[in-house]
Amino acid sequence: MPTVGIVVNPWAGKDVRRLHAPVGHTPDTAKVGIVRRVVIGALDAGASRVVVARDLGRIAERAVHGIDNAFLVDGPGTGSALDTRRAASQFAELGCDVVVALGGDGTSRDVVIGWPEVTLIPISTGTNNVFPTFVDGSSAGTAAGLVATGRIPVASVASTAKRLVVDIVHRDGTTERDIALVDVAAIDGQGTGARAVVRPERIRAVVAAIARPTSTGLSSIAGRTHPMTDADEGGVVVRLAAAGEGRRRLHVPIVPGAFSVLDVMSIDRLAPGEHACFDGPLVLAYDGERECVLGPGAVARVSVDRSGPTVIDVDRALRLAATLHLFDAPMNDAPMNDAPMNEEASDGD
């Protein structure tokens, strides 16, 4: 049964950064419309069912109202990242062929944590949107449905994303592993606080797997010193210095709509299999959000590999579908026009 899963982060695009800069956001009414278009597009493309994870903002519930073969999936309802991670895990259990995620970089990361082998279409509705893309919901839903049904082979329109792997050894010898999709940053501090990084003077270093000069957020530090696309192997490590002590100074948009000047100490390419090491005490931020407190004596090793999610290129999928005439309807099903089309008429007639 070709199935598409949809998860929407109701809190994406609503964090503390809006108190520090003129950052826009995607209102819930817009998210409802996007989810609804994804559902309708997926069903129109042949998906047998669409399962949508409930959220505390009731975005999913409003979006699927009145649509046959669209079903809501209950979750923990914590209002935290756990909801997205559990939804992704449930999608795996339900046999979803494709998952569409609405949110920012952190939302995509949470989906991958919940289901590492997910086939994903990430739609931007967050603050810093490096990993997800701005794409119309109808187009995303159509691509998801075409891949779910097998009418478009996933290998023809998707690629395997990179992943940052963080291995931590604590002072007591315990270990843990975490991941990110865009960047890992070392931040001075003792706690995660509001999670979003808004004070540039506390940034000690950034390791980026995707470093576009057009990006906003922590990855822009790497993008404006050593650009790297998601197609390039490995990553880049940028270490910062105190004001006036760096080898070069850099203008970067850490927060959308605002620029900071940072002192750069070093810029190094991180090849596959290599590690960037950080010693505590500090805080590690994953994809722009402070997540892990690294205590004194703890060490974090960050590497970049290509074992991330399978990401569908919506534009490529729809172009292939058009080439294969998958959008064509049987001629006997074509609606009758009120007036015959005059093929000989010019544009000015």
Phi, psi and omega in degrees: 000105181302122187228136176244133176255146179227132174230136180235132177269108183292342183264352180298136179079019182229022188275186188294343181299340178289347176274349186247346184202161180284072183265131176280177177208162177263111182294160182301323180299322177292321179295322176301315180296320179296312181299317180298320179293323177297314181301309183296319179296319181294316179293320178297328181278358174117356178298138180283328180206156174232127178250132185236129182284131176298152177220160184292341177275359180059027178294312181298316182300317179291326185290323186267359184304125176083004181258121177291149178066019172244124188234144178269142179244125180284150178223190183292335177063041181272344185074019182234183178300338180301327181297314180292318181295318179292321178300316180297319178296320177295322178299322177296316180295327181277355178078032178295138179274326181218145175240132174253126183241130177255120179164200178254203181299319181296324179295315178300319178299317180296322177299315182292325176297320180288330181212089185301330184265018186297146168261119199234143165238104180269127180251132184286119168218018183258202180269296175260117186242078178269315182280310177284166182236157174278110182216143179296140182298322179297317180294317179297317179295320178298313179299317180298317180294320180295320179288320181299323181279348183084004178292333172241119179294131183300327181295338182278342188228013183225163177220158177272124183283160173282168181211138172266126180253126182247113176254124185242132173244114181278167184299328181277004177095350178289152182234158174208158179230140176220173181224163169216164182251334184244303185207158171233128182239144174262122186238134173293135178153174183241357181205168182277336177056227180279006175077308182294140181270116182234353181251099186297332182292348180266354182282123181264323181195159177224133171248121184239136172270330175238121185227085180261136177292346178271356184280161172242144180114194185296326181293343178293337176298316177285322183296332181264004175239322181213080183304141180207130180268173177289348177275340178284143179280151178078200182212195179221142180244123177242120177255136185256162181235169175294158182306127179086358184248004181272175178269341175205159179246147190224133173268123182220145175269085179295322177240136180306132178086005180215147181238145177236154176252121182242148176264123183260128179268315182207154177226121184226140174284138178250104182283157176305134181093345177269163182231146167254129185250143179225135180257140175285164010272139174189177177243136177262129176253127179254121180052043173091358182235128179296125190234322191229129175269120180261111184283173177302136179086351179274153180229136176245132177245122184247129177228166180235127175227177179248071178226030178278196182287162172276120186248125181276133173272106186298316180299316179296321180296316182287328175295317179295319179298320178294319179298324181273005179062031182285347178269354182287139175256152177305140184300326181286351176261358183292137179292149178277130176281152178293329181224144180294146180276127178269101185290342183271352182288142179277171180297333183273353182278000000 
